[in-house]
Amino acid sequence: MYSTPTYATATGPMVWLRRAEAWLDARGRGAWIAAMIVGFVVAWPAGLALLAYMIWSKRMFSRNTPVRAMTRPFGGGVSQSSGNRAFDAYKEETLRRLQEEQDSFADFLGRLRDAKDKAEFDQFMADRKGDAPAPAPQDDN
């Protein structure tokens, strides 16, 4: 998972920028937006550069920044123990099962996209050759 690196021996502007980025990430999207507004007020190119970076790095549209991905409101973490071993085991098993379902669904969507891409490519090649379109495969189910 994401961890904030330490820069005890490194110096220079890149170190400062990485520290600033980690500091803003720790405070969430609101801090990034506030920094962008301050950048526009102080020097509009700085605000524009921050806006471009936020869009490029997907910080503008993502729901979770790397640091906040494992936290919940009011300080409760996903891996935090409730104090009840039976409930913690149930929660761990449920989260594992949900992760497996999410992974299998992502695999299914990938296969679906691949099949669609292949069908579109086959149609393109048939049109390019001047052939009649290939019939769509029929499912016997």
VEXZA-485072 format. One line per 3 residues: number of its first residue (from 1); their letters; for each residue x, y, z of N, C-alpha, C, O, CB. Coordinates in Angstrom, 3 decimals, always signed. Each point is the difference from the previous one (the first is absolute). Glycine has a CB too. Example, Ala and Ser with C-alpha at 12.3 -4.5 7.8 and 13.67 -1.06 7.14 Angstrom:
// residues 2
1	as	+13.190:-5.690:+7.800:-0.890:+1.190:+0.000:+0.900:+1.200:+0.000:+1.036:-0.019:+0.665:-2.928:-1.154:+0.581; +1.542:+2.223:-1.966:+0.820:+1.190:+0.060:-0.770:+1.090:+0.730:+0.509:+1.108:+0.169:+0.675:-1.736:-2.314
***
This chain:
// residues 141
1	mys	+0.844:-1.181:+0.000:-0.844:+1.181:+0.000:+0.872:+1.220:+0.000:+1.223:-0.122:+0.064:-3.045:-1.087:+1.136; +1.247:+2.367:-1.269:+0.683:+1.269:-0.096:+0.606:+0.366:+1.350:-0.667:-0.077:+1.031:-0.896:+0.805:-2.863; +2.810:-0.337:+1.815:+0.629:+0.482:+1.223:+0.819:+1.232:-0.340:+0.542:+0.111:-1.100:-0.475:-2.443:+2.097
4	tpt	+0.021:+3.241:-0.065:+0.742:+1.218:-0.218:+1.485:-0.289:+0.172:+0.437:-0.399:+1.079:-2.388:+1.799:-0.288; +2.740:-1.198:-1.868:+1.429:-0.284:+0.112:+0.700:+1.074:+0.828:-0.499:+1.115:+0.150:+0.439:-2.288:-2.371; +1.209:+0.816:+2.745:+0.793:+0.966:+0.745:+1.128:+0.487:-0.883:+0.529:-0.748:-0.822:-1.107:-0.351:+3.014
7	yat	+0.939:+2.349:-2.018:+1.010:+0.623:-0.825:+1.076:+0.624:+0.883:+0.341:+1.171:-0.165:-2.046:-0.742:-1.641; +2.227:-1.196:+2.724:+0.965:+0.529:+0.954:+1.303:+0.394:-0.673:+0.626:+0.973:+0.423:-1.660:-2.382:+1.335; +1.470:+0.691:-2.790:+1.284:+0.282:-0.611:-0.128:+0.798:-1.282:+0.971:+0.629:-0.421:-0.119:-2.703:+1.431
10	atg	-2.017:+2.072:-1.647:-0.162:+0.693:-1.264:-0.333:+1.468:+0.220:-0.645:+0.363:+0.984:-0.105:-2.497:-2.038; +1.197:+2.968:+0.128:-0.299:+1.428:+0.059:-0.394:+0.472:-1.381:+0.164:-0.721:-0.984:+1.438:+1.058:+2.899; -2.117:+0.862:-1.986:-0.323:+0.585:-1.290:-1.475:+0.276:-0.144:-0.799:-0.350:+0.869:+2.730:-0.826:-1.831
13	pmv	-2.296:+1.816:-0.160:-1.401:+0.387:-0.200:-0.940:-1.194:-0.168:-1.165:+0.083:+0.391:+1.994:+2.004:-1.432; -0.354:-3.192:+0.469:-0.872:-1.163:-0.164:-0.410:-0.574:+1.357:-1.129:-0.461:+0.169:+2.240:-0.044:-2.367; -0.198:+0.536:+3.155:-0.318:-0.490:+1.343:-1.083:+0.880:+0.617:-0.949:-0.500:+0.605:+3.302:-0.401:-0.319
16	wlr	-2.205:+2.199:-0.442:-0.989:+0.933:+0.538:-1.361:-0.236:-0.649:-1.028:+0.004:+0.678:+2.842:+1.692:-0.249; -1.815:-1.904:-1.758:-1.271:-0.238:-0.690:-0.640:-1.311:+0.447:-1.217:-0.063:+0.171:+2.070:+1.361:-2.134; -0.053:-2.343:+2.154:-0.551:-1.283:+0.454:-0.551:+0.109:+1.424:-1.035:-0.585:+0.317:+2.663:-0.623:-1.806
19	rae	-0.937:+1.951:+2.333:-0.504:+0.193:+1.370:-1.309:+0.778:-0.015:-0.935:-0.326:+0.731:+3.288:+0.286:+0.150; -2.412:+1.081:-1.727:-1.235:+0.785:-0.106:-1.140:-0.870:-0.523:-1.128:+0.094:+0.483:+2.475:+1.999:-0.885; -1.054:-2.933:-0.576:-1.009:-0.896:-0.544:-0.507:-0.964:+1.072:-1.206:-0.216:+0.118:+2.279:+0.401:-2.381
22	awl	-0.166:-0.760:+3.039:-0.396:-0.926:+1.067:-0.819:+0.728:+1.063:-0.969:-0.550:+0.522:+3.031:-0.834:-0.944; -1.676:+2.614:+0.743:-0.727:+0.778:+1.001:-1.418:+0.280:-0.487:-0.954:-0.145:+0.764:+3.110:+1.189:+0.031; -2.306:-0.642:-2.068:-1.328:+0.271:-0.545:-0.828:-1.286:-0.100:-1.200:+0.012:+0.275:+2.147:+1.937:-1.557
25	dar	-0.307:-3.060:+0.887:-0.714:-1.278:-0.059:-0.542:-0.402:+1.361:-1.101:-0.540:+0.104:+2.558:-0.151:-1.998; -0.682:+0.956:+2.934:-0.428:-0.369:+1.348:-1.235:+0.791:+0.420:-0.771:-0.463:+0.841:+3.141:-0.100:-0.259; -2.565:+1.729:-1.147:-1.137:+0.843:+0.372:-1.179:-0.107:-0.957:-1.068:+0.547:+0.274:+2.684:+0.986:+0.762
28	grg	-1.438:-2.230:-2.154:-1.124:-0.282:-0.889:-0.168:+0.983:-1.137:+0.801:+0.915:-0.191:-1.876:-1.933:+2.110; -0.005:+0.799:-2.678:-0.277:+0.787:-1.196:-0.244:+1.473:+0.321:+0.351:+0.870:-0.797:-1.306:-2.916:-0.251; +0.364:+2.333:+2.191:-0.251:+1.396:+0.374:+1.282:+0.803:+0.118:+0.038:+1.173:-0.374:-2.076:-1.914:+1.566
31	awi	+3.088:+0.118:-0.676:+1.288:+0.694:+0.107:+0.571:+0.280:-1.384:+0.579:+1.061:-0.232:-0.150:-2.173:+2.446; -0.591:+0.168:-3.129:+0.476:+0.215:-1.365:-0.749:+1.157:-0.653:+0.602:+0.836:-0.673:-0.015:-3.273:+0.489; -1.890:+2.479:+0.383:-0.800:+1.083:-0.591:+0.373:+1.334:+0.622:+0.102:+1.001:-0.709:-1.983:-2.602:+0.270
34	aam	+2.087:+1.635:+1.761:+0.414:+1.236:+0.658:+1.364:+0.459:-0.520:+0.204:+1.191:-0.234:-1.519:-1.846:+2.279; +2.236:-0.274:-2.225:+1.327:+0.357:-0.530:-0.118:+0.539:-1.418:+0.710:+0.931:-0.379:+0.353:-2.691:+1.821; -1.955:+1.177:-2.215:-0.199:+0.479:-1.367:-0.556:+1.421:+0.003:+0.445:+0.840:-0.781:-0.834:-3.202:+0.010
37	ivg	-0.583:+2.638:+1.645:-0.583:+1.347:+0.080:+1.058:+1.007:+0.429:+0.096:+1.089:-0.567:-2.347:-2.071:+1.123; +3.047:+0.616:+0.450:+1.081:+0.885:+0.436:+0.974:+0.226:-1.152:+0.487:+1.113:-0.200:-0.722:-1.931:+2.583; +0.514:-0.234:-3.131:+0.880:+0.139:-1.154:-0.557:+0.966:-1.027:+0.754:+0.791:-0.566:+0.038:-3.100:+0.952
40	fvv	-2.102:+2.266:-0.644:-0.608:+0.945:-0.940:+0.065:+1.431:+0.532:+0.217:+0.935:-0.770:-1.740:-2.755:-0.040; +1.340:+1.997:+2.111:+0.024:+1.344:+0.581:+1.410:+0.572:-0.038:+0.194:+1.156:-0.375:-2.130:-1.751:+1.860; +2.920:-0.209:-1.098:+1.381:+0.477:+0.066:+0.574:+0.184:-1.395:+0.504:+1.075:-0.323:-0.209:-2.233:+2.521
43	awp	-0.364:+0.146:-3.013:+0.523:+0.054:-1.359:-0.795:-0.988:-0.832:+0.099:-1.209:+0.206:+2.231:+1.879:+0.580; -3.120:-0.164:-1.728:-0.910:-0.871:-0.730:+0.691:-1.178:-0.684:-0.619:-1.059:-0.101:-0.807:+3.036:-0.236; +2.673:-1.862:-0.141:+0.615:-1.195:-0.586:+0.203:-1.130:+1.026:-0.064:-1.179:-0.348:+1.202:+2.678:-1.302
46	agl	-0.894:-1.129:+2.906:+0.168:-1.018:+1.041:-1.318:-0.730:+0.240:-0.013:-1.222:+0.143:+1.838:+2.591:+0.931; -2.921:-0.639:-1.029:-1.311:-0.624:+0.167:-0.358:-0.870:-1.187:-0.563:-1.083:+0.159:-0.147:+3.010:+1.228; +1.041:-1.447:-2.581:-0.260:-0.783:-1.201:+0.843:-1.271:-0.013:-0.478:-1.062:-0.399:-0.084:+3.167:-0.839
49	all	+1.817:-1.995:+1.676:+0.864:-1.179:+0.070:-0.546:-1.008:+1.009:+0.012:-1.202:-0.266:+1.973:+2.618:-0.364; -2.463:-0.947:+1.780:-0.584:-0.912:+0.992:-1.264:-0.670:-0.541:-0.213:-1.193:+0.214:+1.153:+2.622:+1.625; -1.771:-0.662:-2.535:-1.211:-0.580:-0.586:+0.368:-1.080:-1.014:-0.591:-1.080:+0.005:-0.636:+3.255:+0.338
52	aym	+2.194:-1.893:-1.207:+0.431:-0.991:-0.993:+0.555:-1.242:+0.689:-0.282:-1.119:-0.426:+0.788:+2.964:-1.208; +0.275:-1.662:+2.688:+0.561:-1.147:+0.715:-1.099:-0.813:+0.678:+0.053:-1.230:+0.005:+2.073:+2.509:+0.356; -3.117:-0.603:+0.208:-1.094:-0.715:+0.661:-0.784:-0.834:-1.005:-0.401:-1.123:+0.306:+0.246:+2.944:+1.413
55	iws	-0.064:-1.283:-2.910:-0.726:-0.748:-1.025:+0.863:-1.138:-0.519:-0.483:-1.123:-0.149:-0.806:+3.187:-0.490; +2.571:-1.789:+0.358:+0.908:-1.015:-0.544:+0.183:-1.161:+0.973:+0.015:-1.159:-0.414:+1.163:+2.944:-0.887; -1.040:-1.479:+2.594:+0.234:-1.058:+0.989:-1.301:-0.623:+0.510:+0.025:-0.866:+0.875:+2.069:+2.045:-0.212
58	krm	-3.221:-0.741:-1.206:-1.328:-0.511:+0.354:-0.392:+0.313:+1.444:-0.865:-0.675:+0.559:+1.210:-1.134:-2.224; +0.261:+2.796:+2.265:-0.377:+0.408:+1.349:-1.314:+0.779:-0.012:-0.708:+0.038:+1.006:+3.134:+0.029:-0.360; -2.746:+0.539:-1.753:-1.192:+0.826:-0.090:-1.271:-0.846:+0.008:-1.012:+0.411:+0.567:+2.333:+1.289:-1.830
61	fsr	-1.276:-2.876:+0.639:-1.226:-0.763:-0.194:-0.064:-1.288:+0.797:-1.042:-0.654:+0.017:+0.944:+1.628:-2.247; +1.187:-1.360:+2.894:-0.029:-1.253:+0.753:-0.699:+0.208:+1.334:+0.046:+1.081:+0.587:+2.080:-1.829:-1.701; -2.767:-0.302:+1.572:-0.692:+0.094:+1.292:+0.969:-0.093:+1.157:-0.219:+0.602:+1.051:-1.799:-1.601:-2.084
64	ntp	+3.082:+0.252:+0.845:+0.958:-0.212:+1.080:+1.392:+0.382:-0.455:+0.435:-0.388:-1.084:-1.851:-1.451:+2.013; +2.103:+2.586:-0.116:+1.410:+0.218:-0.242:+0.733:-1.185:+0.609:-0.582:-0.716:+0.815:+0.345:+3.269:-0.825; +1.507:-2.787:-0.359:+0.687:-1.186:+0.517:+0.000:-0.108:+1.521:-0.120:-1.100:+0.540:+1.529:+1.201:-2.547
67	vra	-1.276:+1.019:+2.702:+0.057:-0.055:+1.455:-1.377:-0.289:+0.586:-0.106:-0.736:+0.981:+2.033:+2.337:-1.003; -2.963:-1.046:-0.549:-1.348:-0.155:+0.545:-0.682:-1.291:-0.423:-1.110:-0.281:+0.452:+0.947:+2.731:-0.445; +0.796:-3.238:-0.858:-0.641:-1.213:-0.492:-0.287:-0.987:+1.127:-0.966:-0.759:-0.084:+2.124:+1.087:-2.099
70	mtr	-0.353:-0.334:+3.220:-0.180:-0.964:+1.079:-0.632:+0.622:+1.258:-0.008:-0.637:+1.054:+1.976:-0.603:-1.960; -2.483:+2.441:+0.815:-0.593:+0.626:+1.182:-1.484:+0.239:-0.222:-0.480:+0.075:-1.131:+2.675:+1.010:+1.686; -2.904:-0.966:+0.552:-1.414:+0.307:-0.038:-0.237:+1.216:+0.884:+0.871:+0.362:+0.792:-1.495:-2.794:-1.216
73	pfg	-0.531:+3.066:+0.306:-0.272:+1.159:+0.848:+0.123:-0.326:+1.488:-0.231:-1.138:+0.410:-1.279:+2.002:-2.190; +1.861:+0.096:+2.556:+0.121:-0.105:+1.450:+1.161:-0.889:+0.431:+0.010:-0.515:+1.117:-2.455:+0.874:-0.966; +3.428:-0.539:-1.044:+1.232:-0.675:+0.373:-0.025:-1.509:-0.017:+1.020:-0.614:+0.312:-0.616:+2.548:+1.019
76	ggv	-1.509:-2.570:-1.678:-0.037:-1.457:-0.028:+0.660:-0.525:-1.255:-0.322:+0.455:-1.098:-1.773:-0.436:+2.444; +3.000:-0.954:-1.217:+0.676:-0.558:-1.162:-0.616:-1.333:-0.385:-0.674:-0.636:+0.809:+2.785:+1.805:-0.152; -1.880:-1.588:-1.887:-0.545:-1.262:-0.484:+0.582:-1.161:+0.783:-0.716:-0.949:+0.320:+0.412:+1.937:-2.597
79	sqs	+1.594:-0.928:+2.591:+0.634:-1.122:+0.683:-0.032:+0.139:+1.524:+0.604:-0.809:+0.704:+0.857:+0.535:-2.695; -2.136:+1.258:+2.489:-0.066:+0.206:+1.445:-0.873:-1.074:+0.651:-1.083:-0.317:-0.493:+1.408:+2.798:+0.165; +0.151:-3.024:+1.416:-0.730:-1.043:+0.700:-1.165:+0.593:+0.780:+0.089:+1.097:+0.551:+2.008:-2.459:-0.395
82	sgn	-3.194:+0.605:-0.124:-1.158:+0.443:+0.771:+0.096:-0.464:+1.453:-0.747:+0.471:+0.858:-0.641:-0.528:-2.947; +2.300:-0.856:+2.355:+0.114:-0.559:+1.340:-0.730:-1.326:+0.140:+0.201:-0.710:+0.986:-0.001:+3.016:-0.115; -1.033:-2.649:-1.824:-0.740:-1.249:+0.000:+0.612:-0.904:-1.072:-0.127:+0.282:-1.192:-2.014:+0.864:+2.009
85	raf	+2.802:-2.227:-0.403:+0.718:-0.863:-0.947:-0.934:-0.660:-1.008:+0.352:-0.134:-1.172:+1.352:-0.277:+2.933; -2.876:+0.004:-1.324:-0.937:-0.649:-0.918:-0.437:+0.975:-1.092:-0.048:-0.351:-1.178:-0.745:-1.156:+3.035; +0.477:+2.729:-1.450:-0.410:+0.999:-0.983:+1.155:+0.348:-0.928:-0.199:+0.137:-1.207:-1.473:+0.779:+2.834
88	day	+2.877:-0.771:-1.082:+1.166:+0.319:-0.834:+0.264:-1.103:-1.020:+0.348:+0.291:-1.144:+0.633:+1.024:+3.040; -1.141:-2.578:-1.497:+0.189:-1.112:-0.930:-1.075:+0.034:-1.090:+0.292:-0.212:-1.177:+0.746:-1.175:+3.021; -2.289:+1.657:-1.439:-1.097:+0.111:-0.962:+0.258:+1.137:-0.974:-0.184:-0.151:-1.208:-1.412:-0.770:+2.905
91	kee	+2.024:+2.063:-1.166:+0.266:+1.167:-0.844:+1.136:-0.292:-0.977:-0.090:+0.357:-1.174:-0.700:+1.163:+3.018; +1.845:-2.160:-1.377:+1.131:-0.329:-0.861:-0.420:-0.959:-1.110:+0.384:+0.180:-1.156:+1.173:+0.169:+3.090; -2.342:-1.366:-1.587:-0.475:-0.962:-0.993:-0.911:+0.670:-1.024:+0.102:-0.272:-1.197:+0.070:-1.550:+2.907
94	tlr	-1.061:+2.698:-1.242:-0.907:+0.701:-0.909:+0.770:+0.919:-0.935:-0.277:+0.039:-1.199:-1.529:-0.155:+2.923; +2.768:+0.855:-1.191:+0.803:+0.881:-0.849:+0.816:-0.801:-1.015:+0.155:+0.432:-1.142:-0.039:+1.232:+3.018; +0.405:-2.819:-1.477:+0.748:-0.855:-0.923:-0.915:-0.497:-1.119:+0.370:+0.018:-1.174:+1.176:-0.717:+3.046
97	rlq	-2.746:+0.254:-1.492:-0.960:-0.498:-0.984:-0.422:+1.113:-0.966:-0.089:-0.225:-1.207:-0.724:-1.474:+2.880; +0.558:+2.883:-1.148:-0.373:+1.120:-0.858:+1.132:+0.377:-0.950:-0.249:+0.344:-1.155:-1.275:+0.484:+2.951; +2.759:-0.889:-1.321:+1.144:+0.295:-0.862:+0.095:-1.028:-1.122:+0.276:+0.356:-1.145:+0.937:+0.696:+3.086
100	eeq	-1.442:-2.338:-1.617:+0.013:-1.044:-1.027:-1.104:+0.236:-1.026:+0.222:-0.161:-1.200:+0.722:-1.463:+2.867; -2.136:+2.005:-1.197:-1.101:+0.283:-0.922:+0.328:+1.194:-0.882:-0.292:-0.011:-1.196:-1.335:-0.926:+2.851; +2.230:+1.964:-1.074:+0.367:+1.170:-0.780:+1.046:-0.364:-1.059:-0.087:+0.457:-1.140:-0.429:+1.017:+3.121
103	dsf	+1.497:-2.288:-1.609:+1.034:-0.422:-0.946:-0.601:-0.833:-1.133:+0.345:+0.191:-1.166:+1.350:-0.162:+3.024; -2.600:-0.958:-1.510:-0.599:-0.832:-1.048:-0.893:+0.841:-0.905:-0.064:-0.256:-1.202:+0.148:-1.741:+2.728; -0.770:+2.988:-0.980:-0.823:+0.884:-0.828:+0.876:+0.841:-0.926:-0.349:+0.213:-1.161:-1.397:-0.140:+2.971
106	adf	+2.875:+0.401:-1.303:+0.933:+0.761:-0.842:+0.533:-0.880:-1.124:+0.149:+0.468:-1.129:+0.489:+0.970:+3.098; -0.346:-2.713:-1.678:+0.432:-0.930:-1.043:-1.099:-0.193:-1.037:+0.273:-0.020:-1.200:+1.222:-1.138:+2.849; -2.746:+1.013:-1.186:-1.131:-0.152:-0.905:-0.125:+1.216:-0.910:-0.181:-0.145:-1.209:-0.992:-1.281:+2.909
109	lgr	+1.269:+2.625:-1.125:-0.096:+1.216:-0.815:+1.132:+0.062:-1.020:-0.207:+0.446:-1.128:-0.899:+0.743:+3.042; +2.299:-1.633:-1.526:+1.120:-0.029:-0.936:-0.267:-0.938:-1.166:+0.274:+0.337:-1.151:+1.265:+0.185:+3.033; -2.081:-1.717:-1.578:-0.331:-0.947:-1.071:-1.104:+0.555:-0.893:+0.023:-0.195:-1.215:+0.650:-1.714:+2.700
112	lrd	-1.643:+2.604:-0.880:-1.087:+0.598:-0.765:+0.542:+1.076:-0.947:-0.385:+0.057:-1.168:-1.217:-0.534:+3.063; +2.498:+1.329:-1.384:+0.604:+1.038:-0.849:+0.819:-0.627:-1.124:-0.052:+0.460:-1.140:+0.122:+1.106:+3.105; +0.690:-2.619:-1.644:+0.800:-0.671:-1.019:-0.891:-0.578:-1.096:+0.320:+0.123:-1.182:+1.420:-0.654:+2.909
115	akd	-2.854:-0.098:-1.348:-0.918:-0.574:-0.981:-0.606:+1.099:-0.879:-0.132:-0.168:-1.212:-0.379:-1.728:+2.799; +0.149:+3.013:-0.969:-0.572:+1.108:-0.758:+1.039:+0.572:-0.962:-0.311:+0.290:-1.155:-1.247:+0.238:+3.068; +2.793:-0.368:-1.434:+1.068:+0.512:-0.859:+0.234:-0.931:-1.185:+0.178:+0.455:-1.129:+0.888:+0.649:+3.115
118	kae	-1.069:-2.416:-1.721:+0.224:-0.963:-1.076:-1.128:+0.066:-1.012:+0.251:-0.030:-1.205:+1.004:-1.458:+2.779; -2.488:+1.578:-1.109:-1.138:+0.080:-0.916:+0.080:+1.272:-0.847:-0.261:-0.040:-1.202:-1.148:-1.271:+2.834; +1.766:+2.435:-1.015:+0.129:+1.249:-0.746:+1.137:-0.085:-1.014:-0.130:+0.489:-1.122:-0.774:+0.770:+3.096
121	fdq	+2.010:-1.873:-1.585:+1.126:-0.143:-0.918:-0.371:-0.913:-1.160:+0.314:+0.302:-1.151:+1.290:+0.064:+3.047; -2.271:-1.482:-1.602:-0.431:-0.905:-1.067:-0.946:+0.714:-0.964:+0.084:-0.191:-1.214:+0.175:-1.769:+2.772; -1.154:+2.777:-1.021:-0.923:+0.762:-0.839:+0.774:+0.987:-0.866:-0.303:+0.149:-1.183:-1.512:-0.394:+2.915
124	fma	+2.800:+0.916:-1.165:+0.833:+0.945:-0.752:+0.726:-0.716:-1.130:+0.019:+0.482:-1.133:+0.272:+0.926:+3.194; +0.311:-2.567:-1.754:+0.745:-0.728:-1.026:-0.938:-0.483:-1.110:+0.365:+0.030:-1.175:+1.322:-0.742:+2.910; -2.879:+0.274:-1.371:-0.973:-0.442:-0.997:-0.426:+1.171:-0.883:-0.101:-0.153:-1.217:-0.703:-1.648:+2.784
127	drk	+0.551:+2.972:-0.970:-0.377:+1.182:-0.764:+1.145:+0.456:-0.898:-0.224:+0.434:-1.130:-1.338:+0.243:+2.968; +2.757:-0.775:-1.344:+1.177:+0.440:-0.748:+0.221:-0.874:-1.235:+0.357:+0.495:-1.069:+0.670:+0.350:+3.203; -1.242:-2.133:-1.972:+0.171:-0.921:-1.121:-1.173:+0.070:-0.974:+0.093:-0.499:-1.122:+1.243:-0.996:+2.609
130	gda	-2.420:+2.101:-1.070:-1.182:+0.055:-0.844:-0.853:-1.233:+0.125:-0.946:-0.185:-0.764:+2.190:+1.610:-0.784; -0.924:-2.263:+2.493:-0.782:-1.210:+0.224:-1.297:+0.350:+0.718:-0.162:+1.086:+0.557:+2.268:-2.470:-0.461; -2.990:+0.456:-0.132:-1.230:+0.145:+0.784:+0.377:-0.118:+1.467:+0.938:-0.722:+0.337:-2.396:-0.237:-2.204
133	pap	+0.742:+1.659:+2.749:+0.329:-0.088:+1.419:-0.126:-1.429:+0.515:-0.915:-0.741:-0.363:+0.141:+3.096:+0.656; +1.715:-2.711:+0.556:-0.015:-1.340:+0.584:-1.189:-0.121:+0.937:-0.294:+0.927:+0.754:+2.809:-1.105:-0.937; -3.202:-0.961:+0.141:-1.160:-0.165:+0.898:+0.475:-0.039:+1.451:+1.072:-0.516:+0.316:-2.343:-0.749:-2.113
136	apq	+0.447:+1.822:+2.653:+0.319:+0.007:+1.418:-0.141:-1.411:+0.548:-0.945:-0.707:-0.350:+0.176:+3.104:+0.574; +1.705:-2.818:+0.638:-0.112:-1.333:+0.582:-1.236:-0.104:+0.877:-0.325:+0.917:+0.755:+2.812:-1.152:-0.822; -3.175:-0.907:-0.045:-1.203:-0.205:+0.790:+0.296:-0.914:+1.164:+0.746:-0.974:-0.111:-2.168:+1.314:-1.911
139	ddn	+0.820:+0.000:+3.132:+0.185:-0.792:+1.215:-1.097:-1.056:+0.055:-1.166:+0.304:-0.251:+2.239:+1.655:+1.478; -0.711:-3.193:-0.902:-0.967:-1.089:+0.050:-0.777:-0.046:+1.317:-0.856:-0.868:+0.173:+2.338:-0.400:-1.707; -1.205:+2.176:+2.455:-0.676:-0.028:+1.304:-1.398:+0.456:-0.112:-0.718:+0.040:+1.000:+2.833:+0.347:+0.115
***
